[in-house]
Amino acid sequence: MRPEVYRFFADLVFKHSGIVLKEEKTYLIESRLRELARALNYRDVDQLYQVASKRLTPQLRDEIIEAMTTNETYFFRDQHPFEALRKVVIPELKKLREKEKELRFWSAAASTGQEPYSLAMLIHEYFPDLLSWRIQILATDISQEALKKGQKGEYSQIEVNRGLPVTFLVKYFKQNGAKWKVQDKIRRMIQFRKLNLVEPFPPTLGKFDVVFCRYVLIYFSPEIKAKVLKNISRVMKPKGYLFLGATESPQGLPQGFKRKIIGRTICYQWEG
């Protein structure tokens, strides 16, 4: 890939998504753009570049960003944050929100839906009394294709084998040919919505008791990461919890967050 072609696509993706595409990943960038070029009936990446650099439509821009998005996820990823939710966080929030009888969860990089569905199953399984409360799980992602799959709630055998306990598979899924479909009672708990974390959050987003923002900040520059964390702090309810990825540094976290260790999980409670 010619340097000017790499720089054009890297700048475009960074400007519109905050994702940093480093030069050492040129091969990965080229292979993904080659697939996109084929899908759009262009001869090669150079022709895609010629078109995009001369007349970049919003649709083509979104397709390029989509091609560069990593949608790696699986059910109950890392396990420990979900244990922290079950043993400490949700019981604590139940007492704090007893009067309002409302809890709001946000999966801020929901990808194809395994994380928000894991949250919904955990509530169903361990906190059936909360089903009479107003429970909302918002699942957002920059990728429209990932969200479509999440909304459908249908997964392959390989996907359900990754992290999902067999008891949950039997209890909360229906087999549909070679696929497994999430039961309606679980799907109804989740609202899927497209959202770009690097843009200002819409006022309609509201405030949250628990925010999962895991394995997405690692793709951002330190400045973008700090900006996203600042915006997240503005949508936290008092005493709400933020969970980052297990390997992610809290660098750039606003001062109002207090670090908490629950079992093998590090999370951050908003004290404002």
C-alpha positions as CSV (number, residue, x, y, z in Angstrom):
1,M,0.0,0.0,0.0
2,R,1.4,3.4,-1.0
3,P,2.1,5.8,1.9
4,E,-0.4,8.4,0.6
5,V,-3.1,5.7,0.4
6,Y,-2.4,4.5,3.9
7,R,-2.3,8.1,5.2
8,F,-5.6,9.0,3.5
9,F,-7.5,6.0,5.0
10,A,-5.8,6.3,8.4
11,D,-6.7,10.0,8.7
12,L,-10.3,9.4,7.5
13,V,-10.9,6.6,10.1
14,F,-9.3,8.6,12.9
15,K,-11.3,11.8,12.1
16,H,-14.7,10.0,12.1
17,S,-14.2,7.2,14.6
18,G,-11.2,8.1,16.8
19,I,-9.6,4.7,15.9
20,V,-5.8,5.0,15.5
21,L,-4.5,2.8,12.6
22,K,-0.7,2.5,13.1
23,E,1.6,1.9,10.2
24,E,2.7,-1.5,11.5
25,K,-0.9,-2.6,10.8
26,T,-0.7,-1.7,7.1
27,Y,-1.1,-5.3,6.0
28,L,-4.3,-5.7,8.1
29,I,-5.6,-2.3,6.7
30,E,-4.9,-3.3,3.2
31,S,-6.5,-6.8,3.5
32,R,-9.7,-5.3,5.0
33,L,-9.9,-2.6,2.4
34,R,-9.3,-5.1,-0.4
35,E,-12.3,-7.1,0.8
36,L,-14.4,-3.8,0.8
37,A,-13.2,-2.9,-2.7
38,R,-14.3,-6.3,-4.0
39,A,-17.7,-6.0,-2.3
40,L,-18.2,-2.6,-3.9
41,N,-17.1,-3.8,-7.3
42,Y,-13.9,-1.8,-7.4
43,R,-10.8,-3.2,-9.1
44,D,-8.5,-2.8,-6.0
45,V,-7.7,-0.6,-3.1
46,D,-6.2,2.0,-5.3
47,Q,-9.4,2.4,-7.2
48,L,-11.3,2.6,-3.8
49,Y,-8.8,5.4,-2.8
50,Q,-9.4,7.3,-6.1
51,V,-13.1,7.3,-5.6
52,A,-13.1,8.1,-1.8
53,S,-10.5,10.9,-2.2
54,K,-12.6,12.6,-4.9
55,R,-16.2,12.1,-3.8
56,L,-16.5,10.6,-0.3
57,T,-20.2,10.0,0.3
58,P,-21.5,9.5,3.9
59,Q,-22.4,5.9,2.9
60,L,-18.9,5.1,1.6
61,R,-17.3,6.8,4.6
62,D,-19.4,4.5,6.9
63,E,-18.5,1.4,4.9
64,I,-14.7,2.2,5.2
65,I,-15.0,2.7,9.0
66,E,-17.1,-0.5,9.2
67,A,-14.3,-2.4,7.5
68,M,-11.8,-1.1,10.0
69,T,-13.8,-1.9,13.1
70,T,-12.8,-4.9,15.2
71,N,-15.9,-6.8,16.5
72,E,-14.2,-9.3,18.8
73,T,-16.5,-10.2,21.6
74,Y,-18.0,-13.2,23.4
75,F,-20.5,-14.1,26.2
76,F,-19.5,-13.3,29.8
77,R,-16.1,-12.0,28.6
78,D,-13.5,-12.2,31.3
79,Q,-16.2,-13.6,33.7
80,H,-14.9,-11.6,36.7
81,P,-16.8,-8.3,36.0
82,F,-20.0,-10.3,35.8
83,E,-19.2,-11.9,39.2
84,A,-18.6,-8.4,40.6
85,L,-22.0,-7.4,39.3
86,R,-23.7,-10.4,40.8
87,K,-22.1,-10.4,44.2
88,V,-21.6,-6.7,45.0
89,V,-22.6,-4.1,42.4
90,I,-26.3,-5.0,41.7
91,P,-27.1,-5.9,45.4
92,E,-25.6,-2.5,46.4
93,L,-27.5,-0.6,43.6
94,K,-30.8,-2.4,44.5
95,K,-30.6,-0.8,48.0
96,L,-29.6,2.6,46.7
97,R,-32.3,2.7,44.0
98,E,-35.1,1.1,46.1
99,K,-37.2,4.2,45.9
100,E,-36.9,4.8,42.1
101,K,-37.1,1.1,41.2
102,E,-35.1,1.8,38.1
103,L,-31.7,0.5,36.9
104,R,-30.0,1.5,33.6
105,F,-27.1,-0.4,32.1
106,W,-25.0,0.7,29.1
107,S,-22.9,-1.5,27.0
108,A,-21.0,1.2,25.2
109,A,-19.1,-1.0,22.7
110,A,-21.7,-3.7,22.3
111,S,-20.5,-5.1,19.0
112,T,-22.7,-8.1,18.0
113,G,-24.6,-8.2,21.3
114,Q,-23.0,-10.8,23.5
115,E,-22.1,-8.4,26.3
116,P,-25.6,-6.8,26.7
117,Y,-27.2,-10.3,26.4
118,S,-24.9,-11.5,29.2
119,L,-26.1,-8.7,31.4
120,A,-29.7,-9.5,30.7
121,M,-29.3,-13.2,31.4
122,L,-27.4,-12.4,34.6
123,I,-30.4,-10.2,35.8
124,H,-32.9,-12.9,34.8
125,E,-31.0,-15.7,36.5
126,Y,-29.9,-14.1,39.8
127,F,-32.2,-11.1,40.3
128,P,-35.8,-12.1,39.3
129,D,-37.2,-9.6,41.7
130,L,-35.7,-6.8,39.6
131,L,-37.9,-7.8,36.6
132,S,-40.7,-5.8,38.2
133,W,-38.5,-2.7,38.1
134,R,-37.8,-0.5,35.1
135,I,-34.7,-2.2,33.8
136,Q,-33.0,-0.9,30.7
137,I,-29.9,-2.2,28.9
138,L,-28.7,0.1,26.2
139,A,-26.4,-1.5,23.6
140,T,-24.5,0.9,21.3
141,D,-21.8,0.5,18.7
142,I,-20.4,2.4,15.8
143,S,-20.9,-0.6,13.5
144,Q,-24.4,-0.8,12.0
145,E,-23.7,-4.4,10.8
146,A,-22.7,-5.5,14.3
147,L,-25.9,-3.9,15.7
148,K,-28.1,-5.7,13.1
149,K,-26.7,-9.0,14.2
150,G,-27.1,-8.1,17.9
151,Q,-30.8,-7.1,17.3
152,K,-31.4,-10.4,15.5
153,G,-29.9,-12.3,18.5
154,E,-28.9,-15.3,16.5
155,Y,-25.6,-17.0,17.0
156,S,-23.6,-20.0,15.7
157,Q,-22.6,-23.0,17.7
158,I,-19.0,-21.7,17.8
159,E,-20.3,-18.3,19.2
160,V,-22.4,-19.8,21.9
161,N,-19.6,-22.1,22.9
162,R,-17.4,-19.0,23.7
163,G,-18.2,-18.1,27.4
164,L,-21.8,-19.1,27.6
165,P,-22.6,-21.7,30.3
166,V,-24.5,-24.7,28.9
167,T,-27.3,-24.1,31.5
168,F,-27.8,-20.6,30.1
169,L,-27.9,-21.9,26.5
170,V,-30.6,-24.3,27.3
171,K,-32.6,-21.9,29.5
172,Y,-32.4,-18.6,27.4
173,F,-31.9,-19.7,23.8
174,K,-34.0,-21.6,21.2
175,Q,-32.3,-23.7,18.6
176,N,-33.1,-22.6,15.1
177,G,-31.5,-25.0,12.6
178,A,-27.7,-24.6,12.9
179,K,-28.1,-21.4,14.9
180,W,-29.2,-20.5,18.5
181,K,-31.6,-17.6,19.0
182,V,-31.9,-15.6,22.2
183,Q,-35.4,-15.9,23.7
184,D,-37.7,-12.9,23.4
185,K,-37.9,-12.2,27.1
186,I,-34.1,-11.5,27.1
187,R,-34.1,-9.6,23.7
188,R,-36.9,-7.3,25.0
189,M,-34.6,-6.0,27.8
190,I,-32.2,-4.5,25.4
191,Q,-32.3,-1.5,23.1
192,F,-29.8,-1.4,20.3
193,R,-28.7,2.0,19.0
194,K,-25.9,3.3,16.8
195,L,-23.5,5.7,18.6
196,N,-20.1,7.0,17.9
197,L,-18.2,7.4,21.2
198,V,-15.9,10.1,19.9
199,E,-18.9,12.4,19.1
200,P,-20.8,14.4,21.7
201,F,-23.4,12.1,23.4
202,P,-27.0,13.0,22.6
203,P,-29.1,14.5,25.4
204,T,-31.5,11.5,25.0
205,L,-28.9,9.1,26.2
206,G,-29.8,9.8,29.9
207,K,-27.8,8.6,32.9
208,F,-26.6,5.1,33.9
209,D,-26.1,3.0,37.0
210,V,-23.6,0.7,35.3
211,V,-21.4,1.4,32.2
212,F,-19.4,-1.3,30.4
213,C,-16.9,0.4,28.1
214,R,-14.5,-2.5,27.5
215,Y,-11.9,-3.1,24.9
216,V,-12.6,0.0,22.8
217,L,-10.5,2.7,24.4
218,I,-7.4,0.8,23.4
219,Y,-8.0,1.8,19.8
220,F,-8.1,5.5,20.7
221,S,-5.3,8.1,21.1
222,P,-4.8,9.3,24.7
223,E,-6.6,12.6,23.9
224,I,-9.6,10.9,22.5
225,K,-9.7,8.4,25.3
226,A,-9.7,11.2,27.9
227,K,-12.5,12.9,26.0
228,V,-14.6,9.8,25.9
229,L,-14.1,9.1,29.6
230,K,-15.0,12.7,30.5
231,N,-18.3,12.3,28.5
232,I,-19.0,9.0,30.2
233,S,-18.5,10.7,33.6
234,R,-21.3,13.1,32.6
235,V,-23.8,10.3,32.2
236,M,-23.0,8.4,35.4
237,K,-25.6,8.3,38.2
238,P,-24.3,9.0,41.7
239,K,-22.6,5.8,43.0
240,G,-22.8,4.3,39.5
241,Y,-20.1,1.9,38.3
242,L,-17.8,2.0,35.2
243,F,-16.1,-1.2,34.0
244,L,-13.1,-1.1,31.6
245,G,-11.4,-4.0,29.9
246,A,-9.1,-6.1,32.0
247,T,-6.0,-4.9,30.1
248,E,-7.0,-1.3,29.8
249,S,-5.3,1.5,31.7
250,P,-7.5,4.1,33.5
251,Q,-5.2,6.9,32.2
252,G,-7.4,9.9,31.5
253,L,-10.1,8.9,34.0
254,P,-11.8,12.0,35.5
255,Q,-11.1,12.6,39.2
256,G,-14.7,11.9,40.3
257,F,-14.2,8.1,39.8
258,K,-13.0,6.1,42.8
259,R,-11.1,2.9,42.1
260,K,-12.6,-0.2,43.6
261,I,-11.4,-3.8,43.7
262,I,-14.1,-6.5,43.8
263,G,-12.7,-10.0,43.8
264,R,-10.5,-10.1,40.8
265,T,-12.1,-7.1,39.1
266,I,-11.0,-3.5,39.2
267,C,-13.9,-1.0,38.5
268,Y,-14.6,2.6,39.1
269,Q,-17.4,4.2,41.2
270,W,-18.6,7.6,40.3
271,E,-18.6,9.9,43.4
272,G,-18.8,13.2,41.3
